Structures are given as C-alpha cells and as structure tokens.
C-alpha cells in the first residue's frame, strides 16, 4: 500500500497546483481502497489463526480460494487509475 500511496500522491501533486487540493485528491482516491484492504486483512487473521486446527481447516475448506479478492487487489494500477 505504501508504494501505491506514493504513486497516487505523486500523481495528485502533479495534477493539482495547490498542495491542499492535491492532498484532498490523494485522500479521496486512497481511503476506500486502504480501508477495504485493512478489513480483508482482519478477516484473514480470523480465518487463518483460529485456536483449533480442525476448526481452521474446516473453515478454510468452505472459503473461496480468493480469486475475486486477488483479482481486485492485484489488478489495481496506481499509475493509471483515474483520480477523481
């Protein structure tokens, strides 16, 4: 996320001449994605670190292997995503 943050911040600073406006543009474009990543990381902690190995195995076997999550997570390009 830090690399993405740096790329989006650099683009926002190039796009806006006012620093406050650039920081606002940066924040608008990062807050939802970073919040979603934190939420999914928290869910992974609960999923993969259960106290009982058998409960963990059963839970993981029922879970989708993450294709949708990985597609969303790794298809993001901070150099080309539209800044709104």
C-alpha positions in Angstrom: 0.0 0.0 0.0 2.9 2.4 0.7 4.1 2.1 -2.9 0.6 2.7 -4.2 0.3 5.6 -1.8 3.5 7.1 -3.1 2.4 6.7 -6.8 -1.0 8.2 -6.2 0.4 11.1 -4.1 2.9 11.9 -6.8 0.2 12.0 -9.4 -2.1 14.1 -7.3 0.7 16.6 -6.7 1.4 16.8 -10.4 -2.4 17.2 -11.2 -3.1 19.9 -8.6 -1.1 23.1 -8.2 -2.4 23.7 -4.7 -0.9 21.3 -2.1 -4.1 21.2 0.0 -6.1 20.3 -3.1 -3.6 17.6 -4.1 -3.7 16.1 -0.6 -7.5 16.1 -0.8 -7.4 14.4 -4.2 -5.0 11.8 -2.8 -7.1 11.1 0.2 -10.3 10.7 -1.8 -8.7 8.2 -4.0 -7.0 6.1 -1.3 -9.3 5.9 1.7 -11.8 3.4 0.3 -9.2 1.0 -1.1 -7.0 1.1 2.0 -10.0 0.6 4.3 -11.1 -2.4 2.2 -7.6 -3.9 2.4 -7.5 -3.5 6.2 -10.9 -5.1 6.5 -9.8 -8.1 4.4 -6.6 -8.4 6.3 -8.6 -8.5 9.6 -10.8 -11.2 8.1 -7.8 -13.2 7.1 -6.5 -13.0 10.7 -9.7 -14.5 11.9 -9.8 -17.1 9.1 -6.2 -18.3 9.3 -5.4 -18.0 13.0 -8.2 -19.9 14.8 -7.2 -21.6 18.1 -8.3 -25.1 16.8 -6.5 -26.6 13.8 -9.5 -28.7 12.9 -11.9 -25.7 13.1 -9.4 -23.7 10.9 -9.2 -26.5 8.3 -13.0 -26.8 8.1 -13.4 -23.0 7.8 -10.7 -22.7 5.1 -12.2 -25.5 3.0 -15.5 -23.7 2.9 -14.0 -20.4 1.8 -13.5 -19.4 -1.8 -9.8 -19.5 -2.6 -9.6 -15.8 -3.1 -9.9 -15.4 -6.8 -12.2 -12.4 -6.6 -10.2 -10.8 -3.9 -6.9 -11.3 -5.6 -8.3 -10.0 -8.9 -9.5 -6.8 -7.2 -6.3 -6.5 -5.1 -3.7 -7.1 -7.8 -5.4 -5.5 -10.9 -5.1 -2.0 -9.3 -2.5 0.1 -11.0 -1.7 3.3 -9.1 -0.1 4.8 -12.2 -3.2 4.6 -14.3 -6.2 4.5 -12.0 -8.4 7.6 -12.7 -8.1 10.2 -10.0 -11.4 11.7 -9.2 
